[in-house]
Amino acid sequence: TEAPLASPCVRNCCLDDQDICLGCQRSVEEIIAWGPASNAERRAILERAAARAQARRQRYPSSFRDT
């Protein structure tokens, strides 16, 4: 069987006004659902979080350092 995908948590938990974590970009619902989620569900969560992170970078470019 496939090993479970690791949590994207970066231990920088702080929720914005829409209950999205500023550290990992997951919603509260996605954070709660992570534990029992299948890898397919986890991949979908990661894709949504990545899209949120990209949108946030475009909206607030000065908040992110170039690395």
C-alpha positions as CSV (number, residue, x, y, z in Angstrom):
1,T,0.0,0.0,0.0
2,E,1.0,3.6,-0.5
3,A,2.4,5.5,2.5
4,P,0.2,8.3,3.7
5,L,1.0,11.8,2.4
6,A,2.7,13.9,5.1
7,S,0.9,16.9,6.6
8,P,1.8,20.2,5.0
9,C,1.7,21.8,8.5
10,V,4.7,24.2,9.0
11,R,3.9,25.0,12.6
12,N,3.0,28.6,11.8
13,C,-0.7,28.3,12.6
14,C,-2.6,31.5,12.3
15,L,-6.1,31.8,10.7
16,D,-7.1,34.6,8.5
17,D,-10.7,36.0,8.3
18,Q,-11.8,33.1,6.1
19,D,-10.4,30.5,8.5
20,I,-7.5,29.7,6.2
21,C,-4.2,28.9,8.0
22,L,-1.5,31.4,7.0
23,G,1.2,28.7,7.4
24,C,-0.1,25.8,5.3
25,Q,-3.0,27.5,3.5
26,R,-5.5,24.8,4.4
27,S,-9.0,25.6,5.7
28,V,-10.0,24.6,9.2
29,E,-12.2,22.0,7.6
30,E,-9.3,20.6,5.6
31,I,-7.1,20.5,8.6
32,I,-9.7,18.5,10.6
33,A,-10.3,16.2,7.6
34,W,-6.6,15.5,7.1
35,G,-6.1,12.6,9.6
36,P,-8.7,10.2,8.2
37,A,-8.4,11.4,4.6
38,S,-7.2,9.0,1.8
39,N,-4.2,10.0,-0.2
40,A,-6.5,11.0,-3.0
41,E,-8.3,13.4,-0.7
42,R,-5.0,14.6,0.7
43,R,-3.7,15.4,-2.8
44,A,-6.9,17.4,-3.5
45,I,-6.4,19.3,-0.2
46,L,-2.8,20.0,-1.2
47,E,-3.8,21.3,-4.6
48,R,-6.4,23.6,-3.1
49,A,-3.9,24.9,-0.6
50,A,-1.3,25.5,-3.3
51,A,-3.8,27.5,-5.3
52,R,-4.6,29.6,-2.3
53,A,-0.9,30.2,-1.6
54,Q,-0.4,31.3,-5.2
55,A,-3.4,33.6,-5.1
56,R,-2.2,35.1,-1.8
57,R,1.3,35.7,-3.2
58,Q,-0.3,37.5,-6.2
59,R,-2.6,39.6,-3.9
60,Y,0.1,40.4,-1.3
61,P,3.5,40.2,-3.0
62,S,5.3,42.3,-0.4
63,S,4.4,39.7,2.3
64,F,6.6,37.0,0.7
65,R,10.3,36.9,0.4
66,D,11.9,35.7,-2.8
67,T,13.8,32.4,-2.1
